[in-house]
Amino acid sequence: MDKKHKFERWIITQFGEHIKRKLADFDIEDGYHDETINAMWIGFCAGMMVG
């Protein structure tokens, strides 16, 4: 499972199914369009690299 799928599974578990709508707005170059989700995505990826 790649990082994006792990992140999306984690964030849905934390915030519920309604967050899927915001997760659909993902751009390979810009990330997620929601600033808060994008910040969590960046932190999640950094944690995966360190851990």
mmCIF entry with sequence, helices, sheets and N, C-alpha, C, O atoms, coordinates in Angstrom:
data_MODEL
# 
_entry.id   MODEL 
# 
_entity.id                         1 
_entity.type                       polymer 
_entity.pdbx_number_of_molecules   1 
# 
_entity_poly.entity_id                      1 
_entity_poly.type                           'polypeptide(L)' 
_entity_poly.nstd_linkage                   no 
_entity_poly.nstd_monomer                   no 
_entity_poly.pdbx_seq_one_letter_code       MDKKHKFERWIITQFGEHIKRKLADFDIEDGYHDETINAMWIGFCAGMMVG 
_entity_poly.pdbx_seq_one_letter_code_can   MDKKHKFERWIITQFGEHIKRKLADFDIEDGYHDETINAMWIGFCAGMMVG 
_entity_poly.pdbx_strand_id                 A 
# 
loop_
_entity_poly_seq.entity_id 
_entity_poly_seq.num 
_entity_poly_seq.mon_id 
_entity_poly_seq.hetero 
1 1  MET n 
1 2  ASP n 
1 3  LYS n 
1 4  LYS n 
1 5  HIS n 
1 6  LYS n 
1 7  PHE n 
1 8  GLU n 
1 9  ARG n 
1 10 TRP n 
1 11 ILE n 
1 12 ILE n 
1 13 THR n 
1 14 GLN n 
1 15 PHE n 
1 16 GLY n 
1 17 GLU n 
1 18 HIS n 
1 19 ILE n 
1 20 LYS n 
1 21 ARG n 
1 22 LYS n 
1 23 LEU n 
1 24 ALA n 
1 25 ASP n 
1 26 PHE n 
1 27 ASP n 
1 28 ILE n 
1 29 GLU n 
1 30 ASP n 
1 31 GLY n 
1 32 TYR n 
1 33 HIS n 
1 34 ASP n 
1 35 GLU n 
1 36 THR n 
1 37 ILE n 
1 38 ASN n 
1 39 ALA n 
1 40 MET n 
1 41 TRP n 
1 42 ILE n 
1 43 GLY n 
1 44 PHE n 
1 45 CYS n 
1 46 ALA n 
1 47 GLY n 
1 48 MET n 
1 49 MET n 
1 50 VAL n 
1 51 GLY n 
# 
_struct_asym.id          A 
_struct_asym.entity_id   1 
# 
loop_
_struct_conf.conf_type_id 
_struct_conf.id 
_struct_conf.pdbx_PDB_helix_id 
_struct_conf.beg_label_comp_id 
_struct_conf.beg_label_asym_id 
_struct_conf.beg_label_seq_id 
_struct_conf.pdbx_beg_PDB_ins_code 
_struct_conf.end_label_comp_id 
_struct_conf.end_label_asym_id 
_struct_conf.end_label_seq_id 
_struct_conf.pdbx_end_PDB_ins_code 
_struct_conf.beg_auth_comp_id 
_struct_conf.beg_auth_asym_id 
_struct_conf.beg_auth_seq_id 
_struct_conf.end_auth_comp_id 
_struct_conf.end_auth_asym_id 
_struct_conf.end_auth_seq_id 
_struct_conf.pdbx_PDB_helix_class 
_struct_conf.details 
_struct_conf.pdbx_PDB_helix_length 
HELX_P HELX_P1 AA1 LYS A 3  ? PHE A 15 ? LYS A 3  PHE A 15 1 ? 13 
HELX_P HELX_P2 AA2 GLU A 17 ? ILE A 19 ? GLU A 17 ILE A 19 5 ? 3  
HELX_P HELX_P3 AA3 LYS A 20 ? LEU A 23 ? LYS A 20 LEU A 23 1 ? 4  
HELX_P HELX_P4 AA4 GLU A 35 ? VAL A 50 ? GLU A 35 VAL A 50 1 ? 16 
# 
_struct_conf_type.id          HELX_P 
_struct_conf_type.criteria    ? 
_struct_conf_type.reference   ? 
# 
_struct_sheet.id               AA1 
_struct_sheet.type             ? 
_struct_sheet.number_strands   2 
_struct_sheet.details          ? 
# 
_struct_sheet_order.sheet_id     AA1 
_struct_sheet_order.range_id_1   1 
_struct_sheet_order.range_id_2   2 
_struct_sheet_order.offset       ? 
_struct_sheet_order.sense        anti-parallel 
# 
loop_
_struct_sheet_range.sheet_id 
_struct_sheet_range.id 
_struct_sheet_range.beg_label_comp_id 
_struct_sheet_range.beg_label_asym_id 
_struct_sheet_range.beg_label_seq_id 
_struct_sheet_range.pdbx_beg_PDB_ins_code 
_struct_sheet_range.end_label_comp_id 
_struct_sheet_range.end_label_asym_id 
_struct_sheet_range.end_label_seq_id 
_struct_sheet_range.pdbx_end_PDB_ins_code 
_struct_sheet_range.beg_auth_comp_id 
_struct_sheet_range.beg_auth_asym_id 
_struct_sheet_range.beg_auth_seq_id 
_struct_sheet_range.end_auth_comp_id 
_struct_sheet_range.end_auth_asym_id 
_struct_sheet_range.end_auth_seq_id 
AA1 1 PHE A 26 ? ASP A 27 ? PHE A 26 ASP A 27 
AA1 2 GLY A 31 ? TYR A 32 ? GLY A 31 TYR A 32 
# 
loop_
_atom_site.group_PDB 
_atom_site.id 
_atom_site.type_symbol 
_atom_site.label_atom_id 
_atom_site.label_alt_id 
_atom_site.label_comp_id 
_atom_site.label_asym_id 
_atom_site.label_entity_id 
_atom_site.label_seq_id 
_atom_site.pdbx_PDB_ins_code 
_atom_site.Cartn_x 
_atom_site.Cartn_y 
_atom_site.Cartn_z 
_atom_site.occupancy 
_atom_site.B_iso_or_equiv 
_atom_site.pdbx_formal_charge 
_atom_site.auth_seq_id 
_atom_site.auth_comp_id 
_atom_site.auth_asym_id 
_atom_site.auth_atom_id 
_atom_site.pdbx_PDB_model_num 
ATOM 1   N N  . MET A 1 1  ? 0.849   -1.178 0.000  1.00 0.00 ? 1  MET A N  1 
ATOM 2   C CA . MET A 1 1  ? 0.000   0.000  0.000  1.00 0.00 ? 1  MET A CA 1 
ATOM 3   C C  . MET A 1 1  ? 0.897   1.244  0.000  1.00 0.00 ? 1  MET A C  1 
ATOM 4   O O  . MET A 1 1  ? 1.825   1.343  0.802  1.00 0.00 ? 1  MET A O  1 
ATOM 5   N N  . ASP A 1 2  ? 0.619   2.176  -0.889 1.00 0.00 ? 2  ASP A N  1 
ATOM 6   C CA . ASP A 1 2  ? 1.463   3.361  -0.962 1.00 0.00 ? 2  ASP A CA 1 
ATOM 7   C C  . ASP A 1 2  ? 1.081   4.391  0.110  1.00 0.00 ? 2  ASP A C  1 
ATOM 8   O O  . ASP A 1 2  ? 0.075   4.243  0.804  1.00 0.00 ? 2  ASP A O  1 
ATOM 9   N N  . LYS A 1 3  ? 1.903   5.427  0.226  1.00 0.00 ? 3  LYS A N  1 
ATOM 10  C CA . LYS A 1 3  ? 1.705   6.438  1.272  1.00 0.00 ? 3  LYS A CA 1 
ATOM 11  C C  . LYS A 1 3  ? 0.348   7.127  1.166  1.00 0.00 ? 3  LYS A C  1 
ATOM 12  O O  . LYS A 1 3  ? -0.299  7.383  2.181  1.00 0.00 ? 3  LYS A O  1 
ATOM 13  N N  . LYS A 1 4  ? -0.083  7.425  -0.050 1.00 0.00 ? 4  LYS A N  1 
ATOM 14  C CA . LYS A 1 4  ? -1.351  8.142  -0.225 1.00 0.00 ? 4  LYS A CA 1 
ATOM 15  C C  . LYS A 1 4  ? -2.521  7.314  0.305  1.00 0.00 ? 4  LYS A C  1 
ATOM 16  O O  . LYS A 1 4  ? -3.407  7.846  0.975  1.00 0.00 ? 4  LYS A O  1 
ATOM 17  N N  . HIS A 1 5  ? -2.526  6.018  0.007  1.00 0.00 ? 5  HIS A N  1 
ATOM 18  C CA . HIS A 1 5  ? -3.603  5.169  0.501  1.00 0.00 ? 5  HIS A CA 1 
ATOM 19  C C  . HIS A 1 5  ? -3.552  5.019  2.024  1.00 0.00 ? 5  HIS A C  1 
ATOM 20  O O  . HIS A 1 5  ? -4.594  5.007  2.679  1.00 0.00 ? 5  HIS A O  1 
ATOM 21  N N  . LYS A 1 6  ? -2.359  4.907  2.586  1.00 0.00 ? 6  LYS A N  1 
ATOM 22  C CA . LYS A 1 6  ? -2.227  4.831  4.047  1.00 0.00 ? 6  LYS A CA 1 
ATOM 23  C C  . LYS A 1 6  ? -2.721  6.119  4.697  1.00 0.00 ? 6  LYS A C  1 
ATOM 24  O O  . LYS A 1 6  ? -3.436  6.083  5.698  1.00 0.00 ? 6  LYS A O  1 
ATOM 25  N N  . PHE A 1 7  ? -2.336  7.254  4.123  1.00 0.00 ? 7  PHE A N  1 
ATOM 26  C CA . PHE A 1 7  ? -2.765  8.540  4.661  1.00 0.00 ? 7  PHE A CA 1 
ATOM 27  C C  . PHE A 1 7  ? -4.285  8.666  4.601  1.00 0.00 ? 7  PHE A C  1 
ATOM 28  O O  . PHE A 1 7  ? -4.918  9.049  5.585  1.00 0.00 ? 7  PHE A O  1 
ATOM 29  N N  . GLU A 1 8  ? -4.862  8.348  3.462  1.00 0.00 ? 8  GLU A N  1 
ATOM 30  C CA . GLU A 1 8  ? -6.308  8.489  3.316  1.00 0.00 ? 8  GLU A CA 1 
ATOM 31  C C  . GLU A 1 8  ? -7.060  7.540  4.244  1.00 0.00 ? 8  GLU A C  1 
ATOM 32  O O  . GLU A 1 8  ? -8.103  7.907  4.784  1.00 0.00 ? 8  GLU A O  1 
ATOM 33  N N  . ARG A 1 9  ? -6.557  6.351  4.433  1.00 0.00 ? 9  ARG A N  1 
ATOM 34  C CA . ARG A 1 9  ? -7.185  5.422  5.373  1.00 0.00 ? 9  ARG A CA 1 
ATOM 35  C C  . ARG A 1 9  ? -7.109  5.988  6.796  1.00 0.00 ? 9  ARG A C  1 
ATOM 36  O O  . ARG A 1 9  ? -8.079  5.913  7.551  1.00 0.00 ? 9  ARG A O  1 
ATOM 37  N N  . TRP A 1 10 ? -5.959  6.551  7.155  1.00 0.00 ? 10 TRP A N  1 
ATOM 38  C CA . TRP A 1 10 ? -5.772  7.131  8.480  1.00 0.00 ? 10 TRP A CA 1 
ATOM 39  C C  . TRP A 1 10 ? -6.694  8.327  8.694  1.00 0.00 ? 10 TRP A C  1 
ATOM 40  O O  . TRP A 1 10 ? -7.361  8.414  9.725  1.00 0.00 ? 10 TRP A O  1 
ATOM 41  N N  . ILE A 1 11 ? -6.741  9.251  7.732  1.00 0.00 ? 11 ILE A N  1 
ATOM 42  C CA . ILE A 1 11 ? -7.536  10.472 7.912  1.00 0.00 ? 11 ILE A CA 1 
ATOM 43  C C  . ILE A 1 11 ? -9.033  10.162 7.942  1.00 0.00 ? 11 ILE A C  1 
ATOM 44  O O  . ILE A 1 11 ? -9.778  10.827 8.661  1.00 0.00 ? 11 ILE A O  1 
ATOM 45  N N  . ILE A 1 12 ? -9.484  9.177  7.184  1.00 0.00 ? 12 ILE A N  1 
ATOM 46  C CA . ILE A 1 12 ? -10.896 8.772  7.227  1.00 0.00 ? 12 ILE A CA 1 
ATOM 47  C C  . ILE A 1 12 ? -11.215 8.183  8.600  1.00 0.00 ? 12 ILE A C  1 
ATOM 48  O O  . ILE A 1 12 ? -12.292 8.427  9.144  1.00 0.00 ? 12 ILE A O  1 
ATOM 49  N N  . THR A 1 13 ? -10.297 7.416  9.156  1.00 0.00 ? 13 THR A N  1 
ATOM 50  C CA . THR A 1 13 ? -10.486 6.854  10.494 1.00 0.00 ? 13 THR A CA 1 
ATOM 51  C C  . THR A 1 13 ? -10.577 7.965  11.540 1.00 0.00 ? 13 THR A C  1 
ATOM 52  O O  . THR A 1 13 ? -11.375 7.872  12.473 1.00 0.00 ? 13 THR A O  1 
ATOM 53  N N  . GLN A 1 14 ? -9.775  9.000  11.394 1.00 0.00 ? 14 GLN A N  1 
ATOM 54  C CA . GLN A 1 14 ? -9.751  10.096 12.361 1.00 0.00 ? 14 GLN A CA 1 
ATOM 55  C C  . GLN A 1 14 ? -10.952 11.029 12.253 1.00 0.00 ? 14 GLN A C  1 
ATOM 56  O O  . GLN A 1 14 ? -11.484 11.474 13.270 1.00 0.00 ? 14 GLN A O  1 
ATOM 57  N N  . PHE A 1 15 ? -11.385 11.331 11.026 1.00 0.00 ? 15 PHE A N  1 
ATOM 58  C CA . PHE A 1 15 ? -12.385 12.378 10.812 1.00 0.00 ? 15 PHE A CA 1 
ATOM 59  C C  . PHE A 1 15 ? -13.718 11.884 10.261 1.00 0.00 ? 15 PHE A C  1 
ATOM 60  O O  . PHE A 1 15 ? -14.688 12.641 10.243 1.00 0.00 ? 15 PHE A O  1 
ATOM 61  N N  . GLY A 1 16 ? -13.787 10.643 9.816  1.00 0.00 ? 16 GLY A N  1 
ATOM 62  C CA . GLY A 1 16 ? -15.046 10.103 9.327  1.00 0.00 ? 16 GLY A CA 1 
ATOM 63  C C  . GLY A 1 16 ? -15.158 10.098 7.810  1.00 0.00 ? 16 GLY A C  1 
ATOM 64  O O  . GLY A 1 16 ? -14.338 10.677 7.097  1.00 0.00 ? 16 GLY A O  1 
ATOM 65  N N  . GLU A 1 17 ? -16.192 9.428  7.349  1.00 0.00 ? 17 GLU A N  1 
ATOM 66  C CA . GLU A 1 17 ? -16.411 9.225  5.917  1.00 0.00 ? 17 GLU A CA 1 
ATOM 67  C C  . GLU A 1 17 ? -16.635 10.528 5.142  1.00 0.00 ? 17 GLU A C  1 
ATOM 68  O O  . GLU A 1 17 ? -16.336 10.600 3.950  1.00 0.00 ? 17 GLU A O  1 
ATOM 69  N N  . HIS A 1 18 ? -17.159 11.555 5.815  1.00 0.00 ? 18 HIS A N  1 
ATOM 70  C CA . HIS A 1 18 ? -17.457 12.810 5.107  1.00 0.00 ? 18 HIS A CA 1 
ATOM 71  C C  . HIS A 1 18 ? -16.206 13.495 4.553  1.00 0.00 ? 18 HIS A C  1 
ATOM 72  O O  . HIS A 1 18 ? -16.317 14.353 3.677  1.00 0.00 ? 18 HIS A O  1 
ATOM 73  N N  . ILE A 1 19 ? -15.034 13.137 5.040  1.00 0.00 ? 19 ILE A N  1 
ATOM 74  C CA . ILE A 1 19 ? -13.784 13.755 4.597  1.00 0.00 ? 19 ILE A CA 1 
ATOM 75  C C  . ILE A 1 19 ? -13.374 13.270 3.198  1.00 0.00 ? 19 ILE A C  1 
ATOM 76  O O  . ILE A 1 19 ? -12.544 13.899 2.541  1.00 0.00 ? 19 ILE A O  1 
ATOM 77  N N  . LYS A 1 20 ? -13.953 12.158 2.749  1.00 0.00 ? 20 LYS A N  1 
ATOM 78  C CA . LYS A 1 20 ? -13.613 11.609 1.428  1.00 0.00 ? 20 LYS A CA 1 
ATOM 79  C C  . LYS A 1 20 ? -13.810 12.625 0.311  1.00 0.00 ? 20 LYS A C  1 
ATOM 80  O O  . LYS A 1 20 ? -13.068 12.632 -0.672 1.00 0.00 ? 20 LYS A O  1 
ATOM 81  N N  . ARG A 1 21 ? -14.813 13.481 0.468  1.00 0.00 ? 21 ARG A N  1 
ATOM 82  C CA . ARG A 1 21 ? -15.101 14.499 -0.547 1.00 0.00 ? 21 ARG A CA 1 
ATOM 83  C C  . ARG A 1 21 ? -13.888 15.411 -0.748 1.00 0.00 ? 21 ARG A C  1 
ATOM 84  O O  . ARG A 1 21 ? -13.550 15.756 -1.880 1.00 0.00 ? 21 ARG A O  1 
ATOM 85  N N  . LYS A 1 22 ? -13.241 15.795 0.339  1.00 0.00 ? 22 LYS A N  1 
ATOM 86  C CA . LYS A 1 22 ? -12.068 16.667 0.247  1.00 0.00 ? 22 LYS A CA 1 
ATOM 87  C C  . LYS A 1 22 ? -10.837 15.911 -0.239 1.00 0.00 ? 22 LYS A C  1 
ATOM 88  O O  . LYS A 1 22 ? -9.951  16.498 -0.860 1.00 0.00 ? 22 LYS A O  1 
ATOM 89  N N  . LEU A 1 23 ? -10.779 14.623 0.038  1.00 0.00 ? 23 LEU A N  1 
ATOM 90  C CA . LEU A 1 23 ? -9.633  13.827 -0.393 1.00 0.00 ? 23 LEU A CA 1 
ATOM 91  C C  . LEU A 1 23 ? -9.636  13.605 -1.903 1.00 0.00 ? 23 LEU A C  1 
ATOM 92  O O  . LEU A 1 23 ? -8.593  13.323 -2.494 1.00 0.00 ? 23 LEU A O  1 
ATOM 93  N N  . ALA A 1 24 ? -10.796 13.731 -2.522 1.00 0.00 ? 24 ALA A N  1 
ATOM 94  C CA . ALA A 1 24 ? -10.901 13.536 -3.968 1.00 0.00 ? 24 ALA A CA 1 
ATOM 95  C C  . ALA A 1 24 ? -10.184 14.641 -4.738 1.00 0.00 ? 24 ALA A C  1 
ATOM 96  O O  . ALA A 1 24 ? -9.800  14.449 -5.891 1.00 0.00 ? 24 ALA A O  1 
ATOM 97  N N  . ASP A 1 25 ? -10.004 15.802 -4.098 1.00 0.00 ? 25 ASP A N  1 
ATOM 98  C CA . ASP A 1 25 ? -9.325  16.932 -4.743 1.00 0.00 ? 25 ASP A CA 1 
ATOM 99  C C  . ASP A 1 25 ? -7.819  16.839 -4.514 1.00 0.00 ? 25 ASP A C  1 
ATOM 100 O O  . ASP A 1 25 ? -7.249  17.634 -3.767 1.00 0.00 ? 25 ASP A O  1 
ATOM 101 N N  . PHE A 1 26 ? -7.184  15.873 -5.156 1.00 0.00 ? 26 PHE A N  1 
ATOM 102 C CA . PHE A 1 26 ? -5.735  15.671 -5.013 1.00 0.00 ? 26 PHE A CA 1 
ATOM 103 C C  . PHE A 1 26 ? -5.076  15.901 -6.357 1.00 0.00 ? 26 PHE A C  1 
ATOM 104 O O  . PHE A 1 26 ? -5.523  15.385 -7.381 1.00 0.00 ? 26 PHE A O  1 
ATOM 105 N N  . ASP A 1 27 ? -4.016  16.678 -6.343 1.00 0.00 ? 27 ASP A N  1 
ATOM 106 C CA . ASP A 1 27 ? -3.237  16.942 -7.538 1.00 0.00 ? 27 ASP A CA 1 
ATOM 107 C C  . ASP A 1 27 ? -1.822  16.435 -7.289 1.00 0.00 ? 27 ASP A C  1 
ATOM 108 O O  . ASP A 1 27 ? -1.234  16.732 -6.248 1.00 0.00 ? 27 ASP A O  1 
ATOM 109 N N  . ILE A 1 28 ? -1.280  15.691 -8.211 1.00 0.00 ? 28 ILE A N  1 
ATOM 110 C CA . ILE A 1 28 ? 0.041   15.073 -8.024 1.00 0.00 ? 28 ILE A CA 1 
ATOM 111 C C  . ILE A 1 28 ? 1.133   16.120 -7.769 1.00 0.00 ? 28 ILE A C  1 
ATOM 112 O O  . ILE A 1 28 ? 2.099   15.837 -7.061 1.00 0.00 ? 28 ILE A O  1 
ATOM 113 N N  . GLU A 1 29 ? 0.994   17.309 -8.331 1.00 0.00 ? 29 GLU A N  1 
ATOM 114 C CA . GLU A 1 29 ? 2.001   18.355 -8.141 1.00 0.00 ? 29 GLU A CA 1 
ATOM 115 C C  . GLU A 1 29 ? 1.713   19.259 -6.946 1.00 0.00 ? 29 GLU A C  1 
ATOM 116 O O  . GLU A 1 29 ? 2.640   19.694 -6.262 1.00 0.00 ? 29 GLU A O  1 
ATOM 117 N N  . ASP A 1 30 ? 0.440   19.544 -6.690 1.00 0.00 ? 30 ASP A N  1 
ATOM 118 C CA . ASP A 1 30 ? 0.081   20.498 -5.640 1.00 0.00 ? 30 ASP A CA 1 
ATOM 119 C C  . ASP A 1 30 ? -0.436  19.854 -4.362 1.00 0.00 ? 30 ASP A C  1 
ATOM 120 O O  . ASP A 1 30 ? -0.606  20.546 -3.358 1.00 0.00 ? 30 ASP A O  1 
ATOM 121 N N  . GLY A 1 31 ? -0.689  18.561 -4.370 1.00 0.00 ? 31 GLY A N  1 
ATOM 122 C CA . GLY A 1 31 ? -1.218  17.884 -3.195 1.00 0.00 ? 31 GLY A CA 1 
ATOM 123 C C  . GLY A 1 31 ? -2.717  18.101 -3.061 1.00 0.00 ? 31 GLY A C  1 
ATOM 124 O O  . GLY A 1 31 ? -3.426  18.227 -4.060 1.00 0.00 ? 31 GLY A O  1 
ATOM 125 N N  . TYR A 1 32 ? -3.191  18.144 -1.835 1.00 0.00 ? 32 TYR A N  1 
ATOM 126 C CA . TYR A 1 32 ? -4.610  18.339 -1.566 1.00 0.00 ? 32 TYR A CA 1 
ATOM 127 C C  . TYR A 1 32 ? -4.931  19.826 -1.611 1.00 0.00 ? 32 TYR A C  1 
ATOM 128 O O  . TYR A 1 32 ? -4.114  20.652 -1.205 1.00 0.00 ? 32 TYR A O  1 
ATOM 129 N N  . HIS A 1 33 ? -6.113  20.167 -2.100 1.00 0.00 ? 33 HIS A N  1 
ATOM 130 C CA . HIS A 1 33 ? -6.500  21.567 -2.238 1.00 0.00 ? 33 HIS A CA 1 
ATOM 131 C C  . HIS A 1 33 ? -6.897  22.193 -0.896 1.00 0.00 ? 33 HIS A C  1 
ATOM 132 O O  . HIS A 1 33 ? -6.799  23.410 -0.735 1.00 0.00 ? 33 HIS A O  1 
ATOM 133 N N  . ASP A 1 34 ? -7.334  21.394 0.052  1.00 0.00 ? 34 ASP A N  1 
ATOM 134 C CA . ASP A 1 34 ? -7.646  21.891 1.392  1.00 0.00 ? 34 ASP A CA 1 
ATOM 135 C C  . ASP A 1 34 ? -6.319  22.081 2.136  1.00 0.00 ? 34 ASP A C  1 
ATOM 136 O O  . ASP A 1 34 ? -5.545  21.133 2.271  1.00 0.00 ? 34 ASP A O  1 
ATOM 137 N N  . GLU A 1 35 ? -6.058  23.283 2.610  1.00 0.00 ? 35 GLU A N  1 
ATOM 138 C CA . GLU A 1 35 ? -4.769  23.604 3.239  1.00 0.00 ? 35 GLU A CA 1 
ATOM 139 C C  . GLU A 1 35 ? -4.475  22.766 4.474  1.00 0.00 ? 35 GLU A C  1 
ATOM 140 O O  . GLU A 1 35 ? -3.332  22.361 4.689  1.00 0.00 ? 35 GLU A O  1 
ATOM 141 N N  . THR A 1 36 ? -5.490  22.503 5.284  1.00 0.00 ? 36 THR A N  1 
ATOM 142 C CA . THR A 1 36 ? -5.291  21.720 6.495  1.00 0.00 ? 36 THR A CA 1 
ATOM 143 C C  . THR A 1 36 ? -4.947  20.280 6.157  1.00 0.00 ? 36 THR A C  1 
ATOM 144 O O  . THR A 1 36 ? -4.024  19.706 6.736  1.00 0.00 ? 36 THR A O  1 
ATOM 145 N N  . ILE A 1 37 ? -5.681  19.696 5.228  1.00 0.00 ? 37 ILE A N  1 
ATOM 146 C CA . ILE A 1 37 ? -5.399  18.312 4.816  1.00 0.00 ? 37 ILE A CA 1 
ATOM 147 C C  . ILE A 1 37 ? -4.031  18.242 4.162  1.00 0.00 ? 37 ILE A C  1 
ATOM 148 O O  . ILE A 1 37 ? -3.289  17.285 4.381  1.00 0.00 ? 37 ILE A O  1 
ATOM 149 N N  . ASN A 1 38 ? -3.687  19.242 3.361  1.00 0.00 ? 38 ASN A N  1 
ATOM 150 C CA . ASN A 1 38 ? -2.384  19.242 2.717  1.00 0.00 ? 38 ASN A CA 1 
ATOM 151 C C  . ASN A 1 38 ? -1.255  19.315 3.744  1.00 0.00 ? 38 ASN A C  1 
ATOM 152 O O  . ASN A 1 38 ? -0.228  18.658 3.579  1.00 0.00 ? 38 ASN A O  1 
ATOM 153 N N  . ALA A 1 39 ? -1.434  20.100 4.789  1.00 0.00 ? 39 ALA A N  1 
ATOM 154 C CA . ALA A 1 39 ? -0.420  20.183 5.843  1.00 0.00 ? 39 ALA A CA 1 
ATOM 155 C C  . ALA A 1 39 ? -0.270  18.843 6.555  1.00 0.00 ? 39 ALA A C  1 
ATOM 156 O O  . ALA A 1 39 ? 0.845   18.425 6.869  1.00 0.00 ? 39 ALA A O  1 
ATOM 157 N N  . MET A 1 40 ? -1.395  18.170 6.811  1.00 0.00 ? 40 MET A N  1 
ATOM 158 C CA . MET A 1 40 ? -1.327  16.837 7.426  1.00 0.00 ? 40 MET A CA 1 
ATOM 159 C C  . MET A 1 40 ? -0.640  15.849 6.492  1.00 0.00 ? 40 MET A C  1 
ATOM 160 O O  . MET A 1 40 ? 0.124   14.997 6.945  1.00 0.00 ? 40 MET A O  1 
ATOM 161 N N  . TRP A 1 41 ? -0.904  15.953 5.195  1.00 0.00 ? 41 TRP A N  1 
ATOM 162 C CA . TRP A 1 41 ? -0.293  15.084 4.188  1.00 0.00 ? 41 TRP A CA 1 
ATOM 163 C C  . TRP A 1 41 ? 1.232   15.261 4.186  1.00 0.00 ? 41 TRP A C  1 
ATOM 164 O O  . TRP A 1 41 ? 1.971   14.277 4.151  1.00 0.00 ? 41 TRP A O  1 
ATOM 165 N N  . ILE A 1 42 ? 1.693   16.500 4.224  1.00 0.00 ? 42 ILE A N  1 
ATOM 166 C CA . ILE A 1 42 ? 3.133   16.774 4.241  1.00 0.00 ? 42 ILE A CA 1 
ATOM 167 C C  . ILE A 1 42 ? 3.763   16.194 5.506  1.00 0.00 ? 42 ILE A C  1 
ATOM 168 O O  . ILE A 1 42 ? 4.818   15.563 5.436  1.00 0.00 ? 42 ILE A O  1 
ATOM 169 N N  . GLY A 1 43 ? 3.132   16.400 6.653  1.00 0.00 ? 43 GLY A N  1 
ATOM 170 C CA . GLY A 1 43 ? 3.647   15.849 7.907  1.00 0.00 ? 43 GLY A CA 1 
ATOM 171 C C  . GLY A 1 43 ? 3.644   14.330 7.904  1.00 0.00 ? 43 GLY A C  1 
ATOM 172 O O  . GLY A 1 43 ? 4.581   13.706 8.402  1.00 0.00 ? 43 GLY A O  1 
ATOM 173 N N  . PHE A 1 44 ? 2.605   13.734 7.350  1.00 0.00 ? 44 PHE A N  1 
ATOM 174 C CA . PHE A 1 44 ? 2.505   12.279 7.271  1.00 0.00 ? 44 PHE A CA 1 
ATOM 175 C C  . PHE A 1 44 ? 3.646   11.722 6.430  1.00 0.00 ? 44 PHE A C  1 
ATOM 176 O O  . PHE A 1 44 ? 4.291   10.747 6.815  1.00 0.00 ? 44 PHE A O  1 
ATOM 177 N N  . CYS A 1 45 ? 3.894   12.350 5.269  1.00 0.00 ? 45 CYS A N  1 
ATOM 178 C CA . CYS A 1 45 ? 4.982   11.886 4.397  1.00 0.00 ? 45 CYS A CA 1 
ATOM 179 C C  . CYS A 1 45 ? 6.338   12.038 5.076  1.00 0.00 ? 45 CYS A C  1 
ATOM 180 O O  . CYS A 1 45 ? 7.198   11.166 4.957  1.00 0.00 ? 45 CYS A O  1 
ATOM 181 N N  . ALA A 1 46 ? 6.527   13.142 5.786  1.00 0.00 ? 46 ALA A N  1 
ATOM 182 C CA . ALA A 1 46 ? 7.797   13.351 6.500  1.00 0.00 ? 46 ALA A CA 1 
ATOM 183 C C  . ALA A 1 46 ? 7.972   12.282 7.583  1.00 0.00 ? 46 ALA A C  1 
ATOM 184 O O  . ALA A 1 46 ? 9.069   11.754 7.768  1.00 0.00 ? 46 ALA A O  1 
ATOM 185 N N  . GLY A 1 47 ? 6.906   11.972 8.284  1.00 0.00 ? 47 GLY A N  1 
ATOM 186 C CA . GLY A 1 47 ? 6.977   10.928 9.310  1.00 0.00 ? 47 GLY A CA 1 
ATOM 187 C C  . GLY A 1 47 ? 7.289   9.563  8.723  1.00 0.00 ? 47 GLY A C  1 
ATOM 188 O O  . GLY A 1 47 ? 8.012   8.774  9.332  1.00 0.00 ? 47 GLY A O  1 
ATOM 189 N N  . MET A 1 48 ? 6.753   9.282  7.554  1.00 0.00 ? 48 MET A N  1 
ATOM 190 C CA . MET A 1 48 ? 7.035   8.008  6.894  1.00 0.00 ? 48 MET A CA 1 
ATOM 191 C C  . MET A 1 48 ? 8.502   7.917  6.484  1.00 0.00 ? 48 MET A C  1 
ATOM 192 O O  . MET A 1 48 ? 9.102   6.844  6.536  1.00 0.00 ? 48 MET A O  1 
ATOM 193 N N  . MET A 1 49 ? 9.075   9.048  6.077  1.00 0.00 ? 49 MET A N  1 
ATOM 194 C CA . MET A 1 49 ? 10.479  9.054  5.669  1.00 0.00 ? 49 MET A CA 1 
ATOM 195 C C  . MET A 1 49 ? 11.412  8.862  6.851  1.00 0.00 ? 49 MET A C  1 
ATOM 196 O O  . MET A 1 49 ? 12.430  8.179  6.742  1.00 0.00 ? 49 MET A O  1 
ATOM 197 N N  . VAL A 1 50 ? 11.062  9.468  7.989  1.00 0.00 ? 50 VAL A N  1 
ATOM 198 C CA . VAL A 1 50 ? 11.898  9.394  9.196  1.00 0.00 ? 50 VAL A CA 1 
ATOM 199 C C  . VAL A 1 50 ? 11.766  8.030  9.863  1.00 0.00 ? 50 VAL A C  1 
ATOM 200 O O  . VAL A 1 50 ? 12.744  7.431  10.310 1.00 0.00 ? 50 VAL A O  1 
ATOM 201 N N  . GLY A 1 51 ? 10.514  7.559  9.914  1.00 0.00 ? 51 GLY A N  1 
ATOM 202 C CA . GLY A 1 51 ? 10.229  6.326  10.634 1.00 0.00 ? 51 GLY A CA 1 
ATOM 203 C C  . GLY A 1 51 ? 10.505  5.153  9.859  1.00 0.00 ? 51 GLY A C  1 
ATOM 204 O O  . GLY A 1 51 ? 10.312  4.036  10.338 1.00 0.00 ? 51 GLY A O  1 
# 
